[in-house]
Amino acid sequence: MTADGADETGGDTGEEDAQDFYGRWARLYDLLARKTPGITTLRTRAAAACRLEPGDTVVEMGCGTGANLPYLRERVGPEGTVVGVDFTRPVLERARELTAEYDNVHVVRGDATAPPVADADAVLATFVAGMLADPADAVDDWCDLVGAGGHVVLVNAARSRKWYGPPVNAVFRAVVVLSTPPTTKLRYETSPHDRLDERIDAAHGRLRDRSAAIAHESHALGVVRLTGGRVR
Ligand SMILES: C[S@@+](CC[C@H](N)C(=O)[O-])C[C@H]1O[C@@H](n2cnc3c(N)ncnc32)[C@H](O)[C@@H]1O
């Protein structure tokens, strides 16, 4: 994917930069989030990995324009609850428009690293961990939020580890550099794709450490990683 995965920043982007970036590009981002080839399958797989039952509560951290929310709603049914959390107002407005037909889908402004939700059966975060300064810490909080037996699912784009990775990664690297939200600091102090890889590894590694059972999938030539964990 282009902007979808790649614009999780690997650089030193501050929260304000990220909110400006996503705020300005909300409509375009929304188009990519829904129409990128293969994205429907990926979002279906991510929702399935949450292992939801009808009536469950699921929280999506960094829900953006809400592209995952209908898939989650389908899993929990009319008796369940879906909460989308994001800190960027314009993307949340779009998410609200697109889920207006559901009275059990709630879109709230908040920080994914200090979620405004106390309890849930599952947490989903797609293309978000790479934007967090301490993604492993955030994953810990999400595991605590769902508690033992709950599920946390992470989907992220990072460098492919497949044997055919080098050419795929050359393209991925260019996309990350071009789509990293500009910062108020020097843009290339640290290479954005290296930082992104470190953050994704840290987040998925912490989820593996915290889980009693784990499922892993890779998509898009190995660039997209999905890790689902049942918390111990
Ligand atoms: C690459 S987009 C992904 C959106 C959505 N999950 C998807 O798959 O289309 C990342 C989103 O995370 C949000 N975000 C990043 N850091 C956040 C934080 N600390 N708290 C809340 N939202 C955050 C951004 O505002 C943006 O909407």
PDBQT file of the ligand as one rigid body, heavy atoms in Angstrom, charges set to zero:
ROOT
HETATM    1  C1  LIG A 301      -1.874   5.620   8.872  1.00  0.00    +0.000 C 
HETATM    2  S1  LIG A 301      -3.340   6.198   9.662  1.00  0.00    +0.000 S 
HETATM    3  C2  LIG A 301      -4.229   4.658   9.871  1.00  0.00    +0.000 C 
HETATM    4  C3  LIG A 301      -5.700   4.855  10.024  1.00  0.00    +0.000 C 
HETATM    5  C4  LIG A 301      -6.524   3.567  10.118  1.00  0.00    +0.000 C 
HETATM    6  N1  LIG A 301      -6.117   2.752  11.249  1.00  0.00    +0.000 N 
HETATM    7  C5  LIG A 301      -6.449   2.764   8.836  1.00  0.00    +0.000 C 
HETATM    8  O1  LIG A 301      -6.034   1.617   8.862  1.00  0.00    +0.000 OA
HETATM    9  O2  LIG A 301      -6.839   3.312   7.790  1.00  0.00    +0.000 OA
HETATM   10  C6  LIG A 301      -2.801   6.534  11.298  1.00  0.00    +0.000 C 
HETATM   11  C7  LIG A 301      -3.853   7.215  12.143  1.00  0.00    +0.000 C 
HETATM   12  O3  LIG A 301      -3.417   7.140  13.500  1.00  0.00    +0.000 OA
HETATM   13  C8  LIG A 301      -3.735   8.355  14.139  1.00  0.00    +0.000 C 
HETATM   14  N2  LIG A 301      -2.848   8.456  15.314  1.00  0.00    +0.000 N 
HETATM   15  C9  LIG A 301      -1.500   8.432  15.330  1.00  0.00    +0.000 A 
HETATM   16  N3  LIG A 301      -1.033   8.512  16.590  1.00  0.00    +0.000 NA
HETATM   17  C10 LIG A 301      -2.121   8.597  17.395  1.00  0.00    +0.000 A 
HETATM   18  C11 LIG A 301      -2.301   8.713  18.801  1.00  0.00    +0.000 A 
HETATM   19  N4  LIG A 301      -1.267   8.763  19.645  1.00  0.00    +0.000 N 
HETATM   20  N5  LIG A 301      -3.558   8.778  19.280  1.00  0.00    +0.000 NA
HETATM   21  C12 LIG A 301      -4.623   8.734  18.434  1.00  0.00    +0.000 A 
HETATM   22  N6  LIG A 301      -4.514   8.639  17.099  1.00  0.00    +0.000 NA
HETATM   23  C13 LIG A 301      -3.279   8.562  16.579  1.00  0.00    +0.000 A 
HETATM   24  C14 LIG A 301      -3.549   9.421  13.070  1.00  0.00    +0.000 C 
HETATM   25  O4  LIG A 301      -4.291  10.575  13.361  1.00  0.00    +0.000 OA
HETATM   26  C15 LIG A 301      -4.074   8.680  11.828  1.00  0.00    +0.000 C 
HETATM   27  O5  LIG A 301      -5.442   8.917  11.648  1.00  0.00    +0.000 OA
ENDROOT
TORSDOF 0
